[in-house]
Amino acid sequence: MVTEAQKLHASFPSAGFLRRLAAWVYDLLVAAAVIMLASAIALAVAGALATMSFITLTEDFDHAAWLTQGPWFGIYLLLVLACFFGYFWRSSGQTIGMRAWRLKLQNRDGSKLTLKQTLLRLLTCLAGLGSLWMLLDFKNRRALQDYVAGTELVVLSKEANQLFYWQDL
């Protein structure tokens, strides 16, 4: 059943490439801070493990070297970023950068994303390369990840963007 709020959400225009890029730059700055925090936590855990003698560190092999010796630290950081973006996409349809640029991620009918759609979108939008599809398909203004996940990124009105997580509609 489609609600009145979903009908309103579905009426907003699709976002263009430059607006998406601007929001992506904002989100990149936030993502850098999230990565720094996650790295600090990982370094603290490595320090605690070394203090408790679970791992052995030398002068040439410090905490950072221990963390980066295999693929696990990189996988950990990717999972942290996936959880960060996935949470915002699924809960409100807006990351911090998307909110600043009045963008909202939603289904074509205006409803929130499902977990499956969020995961599909995360897998297909790595490094923002899926957005380059818009340069070929500028009529529909949808990126590759939008097609794969069945979603769209819309530009909200100023009034609609002021509503906190769409609870007022």
Secondary structure, 3 states (H helix, E strand, C coil): CCCHHHHHHHCCCECCHHHHHHHHHHHHHHHHHHHHHHHHHHHHHHHHHHHCCCCCCCCCCCHHHHHHCCCHHHHHHHHHHHHHHHHHHHHCCCCHHHHHCCEEEEECCCCCCCHHHHHHHHHHCHHHHHHHHHHCCCCCCCCHHHHHHCEEEEECCHHHHHCCCCCCC
